[in-house]
Amino acid sequence: MGTELLAPLDLAFWHLESDAHPMHLGALAVFVPAPGVTPPHVLELLRTRAAAIPRLRMCVRDVLLPVGGAAWTVDKDFDVHRHVRRVAVDEGDFMAGATRLAGELMEQPLGRGLPPWQMYLIGGADDGPFAVLVKLHHALADGMRAVAIGAGIFDEIAAATTARSAARGRPAVPPRSWLPDPREVAGMALGRIGEVGRALGVGASVVRAGRLDLRSTAFTAPSSGTRRLATADLDATALQRIRRAEGGTANDILLAVVAGALRRWMAERGEAPAATDPRALVPVSRRRPGGAVSGNRLSAYLLDLPVGAADPRERLRAVRAAMDRNKAAGPLKGAGAVAVLADQLHPLAHRFGAPLAANAARMLFDLLVTSVPLPRSALSLGGCPVSALYPMAPLARGQSLAVALSTYGGRVHVGLVADGKALPDLDRLAGAVAEEFDEIGALFTAGRVAAPVS
């Protein structure tokens, strides 16, 4: 792996970052200790496996051409010890201490002169539970690619990767000329025309969807540069029972759960639901099945979370109807597909227009709600099984809350990231997520009508 230009959306994420708005994804994996496995052993295993992942040896460097562009280049001075470290948790409650520490670590920007990632082994007693926090810059990976990169540290994936590498004897595909086939040139030209047309349509949708009345809410506040993390765990089997009883998708139900949790949390704060429901950005992958996992390939839908609806059934039906409309239009249409505009901009526009674009995010949405797919197989590190894996999403400028969800081991693991000053009671919101899910489960699987949350 030599030099590779940053894709337009990767370049946008690279320039959107500031000290108060770090643009990295995260995941907190919690492990059950295995007999005889010590923290030094786990730390060395992390370092060895991370160093073996080629992408994690790459850093970003400016290039002369295209003007304003940047490229991934191999860090000739790469030292894995700069990236993989051990930190201790002193609290008696390991999970509480690990999430507090993870929040503090998530607020620290990644060094821009080094490969943009970090891993932390978080542990207390040598024979107790431990966790691994992974931070990857959004320019390095979207959610699916982050999973592909981070999975290389686990026993199962690391073993399979080693076996494939050992089996390679010759190129799987014969070398081809650097001159493209004339038919490919024609196809590329037609594709480019189609992309420009889509971008114009998305741009018009963005203008129409933009909100000029930027009222201050619990979800939008000036950044304090601090981060808090909270987690919730939901029963994936109960989620499927709800889906079978009520229809729609599992993601529709989880979005309705988030809406209901926000309503509960606002009521506890003494806040009445706003006249306008908060708008969520719901990322969508643009990757083709079986396609290469390279660069950010994202679009998104915009969804008004029905926080104002008191009835859980009404909230779910509103979410399902809105998501059905989004899916019918497709991920390349509508204001939520604003990420596709990045492909049409010159690198200089990303370099100098990033502050404007960052401030414009609040005009389109209030919070992020994303689902991150995980491998279905059981995962372990040094023989220690994963008991939970909480994803974490970055905060856009002027926004205070991001919600990420992943299903693993029969549980839906919810990671909430918030501005520490704007949402000091994030733990209560995490509790409201679990309470709302339990109530919806009782309502839809037993056929009862629950009392609305006023």
N, C-alpha and C positions, 0 to 999 in steps of 0.2 A: 504494500500500500504506500503510494508516494504522495502526490499532491492532488487534491480534489477541491474544486470550487464549491463554496457554500451555495446551496440552492437558494432561490430568492426568499422563501419563507424562513429558512434557517438564518439568512442574513438579517431579515427583519427582527427575529427574536434576539439576535446578537446585539443589535443596536437599540432595541427597546429597553434594555437593562440599565438600571442606575443603582447606586448604593442602597437607596431606600426601596427599590423595586427589583430585587434579584429575580432573574428569569430561569430558575431551575425547578425541575420536577423532583419529587422525592418518593421514597417508599420506606416504610418501617416494617421489617420482617422480624417477628418474634419467634424464638426457638425454644424447644424443650431440651434441656441438657441430656447428654448421653454419658454413661459411666466411662471414666477415664479420659474424657475430652476436656482439655483445659483451655482457658482463654489464650495463652500464648500459641497453642496449637491452632485454634480457630483464626487468630490474627495472621499467622503465617500462611494458612490455607487461603484466606482472603487475598493476601498480597500476591501469592503465587498465581491464583486463578485470574485476578484482575489484570496482572501484568501480561497474561497470555491472550487477552482480548485485544486484537489489533486496534479497534476503534478507540480504546481507552489510552492509546499512546499518541493520539493526534491532538494537536493544538491549532488555534486559529491564527493565521498571519495575513496581514494586508498584502495585496498584490498590485502590480502596476496596471495590468489589464485583466478584466475590464476596470476602468477607473472607478474607484469606490468599492471594488469588490474585495473579497477575502477568500482564503482557501484553507482547507484542512491539510496540515503538513505533519510529518512525523517529528515528535519532540526528541531530538538527538540526545538531550540530557535527561530523558525520562527517568524518574526515580519513584517507584511505587510507594516508598515510605512517606513521600510528601502527600499522598492521597489516601492512604489507609491507616487509620489511627485507632487507638483504644481510649475510651473515656469511661469513667466510673460513675455509677449511680449510688448515692448515699442513702436515699430514702428507704424505709422498710418496705413500702409498697413499690415493688419493682416497676409495674406498669405505669403507675402515676409518675414515678421519677423518670422513666424512659421517655414518656410523651413530653414531659416538661423540658427535658434536655434536648429532645429532637426539635421542639419548637425553637429553642435558642439557637441550635445549629442551623436550622433552616433559614434564619434571618441573616446569616452571614453570606455575602456574595462569594462566588467562586473566583479564584485568581485568574485573570484574563491572559496572563502570559504563559500559563500552564494548561495541559489538557483539562477541560472544564468539568471535572467531576470530583467527588469525594465519597469515601465510605468510612463509617465509624462503627467500631465494635463497642456496643454499649452493654456494660455488665456490672453486676454487683459482686456477690460471693462467687468464688471459683466454681462451686458446685451448683449454683443457682441458674435461673433462666437468664438468657441474654438476648440482645436484639442487634440487628444490623441496620443502620440508616444509610441509604444510598441517595446521593444527590447527583443529578445529571442536568447540565444546562439544556434548556429547551432547543437551542440551536443544534445540539448534539442528537437529540431524540425527541420524538413525540411519544405518546403513551405506549403504542405498540412496539416501537423500536426500543424504548427504554426497557420494556419487559424482555425483549430479545437480548439486549446487552447485559442487563442485570442477571438474567437467568444463567449466564455463564459461570457464575460463582457457585451454583448449586451442584450437588454431587451428580444428579442424574444427567443434567445438560453438559456439565464439564466432561463427564466420562464419554458421552456420545460424541462430543466435539473432538476429543482426543482420538477416538476410534476412527472418525472420518478423516482426520488429518493424517493418521498413519496409513490409511487405505489409499490415499491419493498417490498415484504413480505418474499420471500424465493428464494433460488438460482434458476436461470433460467435453469441451467444445473446441473444434479446430480453429486455429487463428484465421482471421478474416481481414480483408483489405480495409484500410482506414477510409477509403472512398465509399460513401454510401451508395447503395443501389438507387438508380434513377426513380424507381417506383417508390422507394422510401422517402426521397426528397419531395415528391409530389404529395405523399401522405402527410409528411411533416408540415408542409405549407398549408394544406387544408386544415390540419389540426390547429395550427397557429391562428388561422383566421377564425376558427370556431372559438378558440380560447379568448381572443380579443372581444368577440361578440358577447360571450358569457360575462366577461369582466365589465363591459359597458352596462349590461343588465343588472349585475350585482351592484355596481356603483350607483345606479339610479335607485335601487332598492334601499341602499344605505342612506341616501339623502332623504328618502321618504320616511324611513323608520327612525331617523335621528330625533332625539328629544331635546328641545331647547330649554324646557323647564327643569333644570337639574336641581331638584330639591334634595336636601341632605336627609338621608335615611340611616337606619342602623347598618345598612350594607354598603353605604358609600360615605367615605370620610377621608380627609387628608391622611396620607400615610405617616405613621410614627416610626416606621422602619423596624418595628418589633413584630414578632410572630408568636402565636399560640397554636398548639395542636391539641385536638381532642379526637377521640375515637368512639365508635359504636359498633356493635356486632349484632347482626340480624340472622334469623334462621332461614337458610336458602330453601329448605324443604317447605316451610310455611309460605315462602314467597311463591313457589310453584303452585301450592294449593290455592292461593288467592288468584293467581293468573287463570287457573282452570275454572274457578268459580265465577270470575268476573270478566274474563277475556282480556284482550290487549296483550302487551308484552311485559316482561319482567321489568324492563327499563321504565315503561309508563308507570307501573306501580311504584317504583322507587322514586320517581319524580314527584308523584302525588304524595308520597311519604314525606319528602323534603318540604313540600308546600305546607302540609299539615303540621310538621314540626316547627316551621317558621311561625305559623299562626299561634301555636301553643307558647312558644318562646316569647313572642311579642306580647301575648296576653299576660304572661308572668312578669314581664317588664312594665306592665301598665300601659302598653302602647296599643292603640286601636289599629286594625288593619288599614293600610293607606288606601286612598281612593283609587289609586292605580296599583295593580298587582306588580310585585317586583319581577323584573325580566331576567331570565336565565339564559346564558349562552351554553348550549349543549353540543360539545364537539362531536364530529363525525369523521371517521377515517375515510380517506379517498383511495386507500390501497386496494388493488385488485387481488382477488384470491390467488395465492401462489406467486404473487409478484415479489420483486426484490424489496427487501426492507431497508430502504436508504432514504435519507432526508425526511423532513416533515411533509406529510401528505394529509393535510387536515382541511376540513370545512366545518360548518357548524349550523345548527338550527337555533332560532330564537324562540323562546317559550315564555309566555306570561304565566308565572306560577299562581294558581288560583287561591291565594292566601285569604282573599275576602270571602270565599265560600265556606259556610259553617259545616256543611254535610260532607263527610268523607267520600260518599258515593259521587256527589256532585264534583268534588275536586278531581277524582279519578277520571270521570267521564270528560271533564274539561281538558285534562292533560291528554287523554287518549285522542280526543277529536283534534286538538291542536297538533299533536305529533303525527297523526294520520295526514293532515294537510301538509305538514312539512315534508313527509316522506313522499307524498304524491308529487310535490314540486321537485323533489330531489335535492341532493346536497350541494349542487352547483348553482342554485338559484336562491334569491332572497337575500336580505341584509345579513343573515347569519353566515353566509358564504364569503364574508369579507376577506378571509384568508386567501382566496383565489386571486384577489387583486394584487397580492405581492408578486405573483408570477409575471405581471405585466409592467412592473416598475424597474427602472434602471437602478443599479447598485447605489449610485449617488443619492437617489431619492430615499433609499432606506437609511443611508448614513445621516443625511441632514433632516429628513422628515420624521425620524423616529419619535422625537418629543411631541410633535403635533399628533401623530398617530396614537401615542400612548395616552394623551389627554382625551382623545376622541372616543376611547373605549367606553367611557362612562355614559356617552350619549346613546350608546346602543344597548347596553345591558348593565345589570346591577350586581350579579354574582355568576359564578361559573359552577356548573354541575356536570361532572363527567364520569363515565364508566370506563374502567380500564380492564381489558380481558387478561386473564392469567391462565397459565397451563393447568389442565385438569388433573394431571398426575400429581402425586404427593411429592413434595420437595424436601430436601434435607441439606445440611452443611456439616461435613465431617461426621455424618451419622446422626446428627441432631435434627429431628424433624421440625418443620415449620408449623407453628400453631396458629399464626395469624399473619396477614400481610396487608398493611394499611397504605393505600396510595395517597400522595399529596400533590396538589396542583399549585402553581404560582398564582399570586394576586396581581391583577391588572392595576394600573395606577388609578388612585381615587376609589378603590374598592376594598372591601373589608373581609370578604368571605369567599372561599372556594370549597366546594364539596366534591370529593372523589370517592368512587365505590368500586370494589372488586369482589368477585366471588371466588372463594377457595375453601376447600375442606368442608363443604356443607354449610358455610357461613358467608354472609355478605359483610365484608369489612369496610367500614365507612371512615374515611379520614377527612377531618375538617381542619382547614388552615385559615387563620384569621389574623387581622391586625391586632396585636396584643393590647393596644390602648383603646381601640374602638369597640372591641368585643371581649372585655375581660371575663365575661360569664359564658365563654364558649362551652365549658363543660355542661352547662344547663341545656344548651342547644343540642349537644350530643345525647343527653338524656331524653330530650323531647323527641329525637329521631326514634329511639328505641320504644318510647311510649306510644308514639303514633303508629309505628309498625305493629305493635301488639294489638292496638285497638282495631286497626284495619283488618288484621288477621281474624280477630274474634268476630267482627262484623260480617265479613264476606264469606267466611267458612262456616259460620253457624247460622247465617241468615238473619241475625238480629239487627235492629236499628239502634245504633249508638247515639248517646246524647251528644249533640254538637258542642264543640268547644267555642264558647262565646268570646 
